[in-house]
């Protein structure tokens, strides 16, 4: 049975999906800040670059441009970038294309382990556990059970669908 899709995601789902990403950034920034202010600034700049990269390389080509997608980025993208009509999103992405996305969590995890070895902290340990929970099961749930499941872009072609949609064959 084919899932229904949203022309625009309900605000409650957008808030849920976006809050997971924001929490990952905030927890990651706090962990990295325990190293020093320069590491914190580099991490924040990396997160900003990641968001700009996503808006520029994906959101401006998406059916949700100017609308609320699961993460609200289609609307945000329309404030900064012009819509592009090429079928760029149909190109399949590979695991290697996702590495910069994984680094958003892996960098603070590595920094947190370093901090724990250097000087144990229950706070940092708790933040590492929280980050792992958000980055793995929560992100997987958000993508597979909400964002991709009800996304209308998959009907027109989505190169990432094999990673997140449970019903599609994985390549």
C-alpha positions in Angstrom: 0.0 0.0 0.0 1.3 3.4 -1.0 1.8 5.9 1.8 0.1 9.3 1.5 2.4 12.2 1.2 2.2 15.8 2.5 2.1 18.8 0.2 3.4 20.6 3.4 4.2 18.8 6.6 2.2 19.7 9.6 4.0 22.2 11.9 4.0 19.7 14.8 6.0 17.2 12.7 8.4 19.9 11.5 9.0 20.9 15.1 9.7 17.3 16.1 12.0 16.6 13.1 13.9 19.9 13.3 14.3 19.7 17.1 16.3 16.4 16.8 18.7 18.1 14.4 19.0 21.2 16.5 19.6 19.1 19.7 22.4 17.1 17.9 24.1 20.4 17.0 23.7 21.9 20.5 24.9 18.8 22.3 27.8 18.5 19.8 28.7 22.1 20.3 28.7 21.8 24.1 30.9 18.7 24.0 33.3 20.3 21.5 33.4 23.5 23.6 34.8 21.4 26.5 38.0 21.2 24.4 38.4 25.0 23.9 36.7 28.0 22.3 38.5 27.5 19.0 37.3 23.9 18.6 33.8 25.2 19.4 33.9 27.9 16.7 35.2 25.5 14.1 32.4 23.0 14.9 29.8 25.7 14.8 31.2 26.9 11.4 31.1 23.3 10.2 27.4 23.0 11.2 26.6 26.2 9.4 28.5 25.0 6.3 26.6 21.7 6.5 23.2 23.5 6.5 24.3 25.8 3.7 25.5 22.8 1.7 22.1 21.1 2.2 20.1 24.1 1.2 22.2 24.8 -1.9 22.7 21.2 -3.1 19.3 19.7 -2.2 16.6 22.0 -0.9 16.6 24.3 -3.9 15.9 21.4 -6.2 13.2 19.9 -4.0 9.4 19.8 -4.4 9.2 21.3 -0.9 11.1 24.5 -2.0 9.1 27.4 -0.4 7.1 24.9 1.7 7.4 23.1 5.0 9.2 19.9 4.5 9.7 17.6 7.4 12.6 19.8 8.6 11.3 23.2 7.6 14.3 23.7 5.3 12.3 24.1 2.1 10.7 27.3 3.5 14.1 28.5 4.8 15.8 27.8 1.5 13.4 30.0 -0.4 14.5 33.0 1.8 18.1 32.7 0.6 18.3 30.8 -2.7 16.5 30.7 -6.0 14.7 27.5 -7.0 16.4 25.3 -9.5 14.4 23.0 -11.8 17.0 20.4 -12.7 16.4 16.8 -11.7 19.5 16.8 -9.5 17.7 15.0 -6.7 17.1 11.9 -8.8 20.8 11.1 -8.8 21.5 8.4 -6.3 23.8 9.3 -3.5 26.3 7.0 -2.0 27.5 6.3 1.5 30.5 8.5 0.9 28.2 11.4 0.1 26.8 11.1 3.6 30.2 11.3 5.4 30.0 15.0 6.0 26.6 14.5 7.6 27.9 11.8 9.9 30.8 14.0 11.0 28.3 16.3 12.7 27.9 13.6 15.3 31.3 11.9 15.0 33.4 15.0 15.7 31.8 15.7 19.1 31.8 12.0 19.9 35.5 11.8 19.3 36.0 15.1 21.2 33.9 13.7 24.1 35.9 10.5 24.3 39.1 12.5 24.4 37.8 14.7 27.2 36.7 11.6 29.1 40.1 10.1 28.8 41.8 13.3 29.8 39.6 14.2 32.7 36.4 12.1 33.4 33.2 14.1 33.5 29.7 12.6 34.2 28.2 15.5 32.2 30.3 14.8 29.1 29.5 11.1 29.4 25.8 11.9 29.7 26.0 14.2 26.6 27.8 11.5 24.6 25.1 9.0 25.5 22.4 11.5 24.6 24.1 12.3 21.3 24.4 8.6 20.4 20.7 8.1 21.1 19.7 11.2 19.1 22.1 10.4 16.2 21.3 6.8 15.8 17.8 5.6 16.7 16.1 9.0 16.8 17.4 10.1 13.5 16.7 6.8 11.9 13.1 6.9 13.2 12.6 10.5 12.1 13.9 9.8 8.6 12.4 6.4 8.1 9.1 6.7 9.8 8.2 10.4 9.3 10.3 12.5 6.9 10.9 10.1 4.0 7.8 8.0 4.6 5.5 11.0 3.9 7.7 13.0 1.5 6.3 13.7 -1.9 9.8 14.3 -3.4 10.3 10.5 -3.6 7.5 10.3 -6.2 9.6 12.5 -8.5 12.9 11.0 -7.6 15.1 11.1 -4.5 18.7 9.9 -4.5 18.7 9.3 -0.8 15.6 7.1 -0.5 17.5 3.9 -0.4 19.1 4.9 2.9 16.0 6.0 4.7 12.8 4.5 3.3 12.1 1.1 4.7 9.9 -0.1 1.8 12.4 0.7 -0.9 15.1 -1.8 -1.9 18.5 -0.9 -0.5 21.3 -0.6 -3.0 
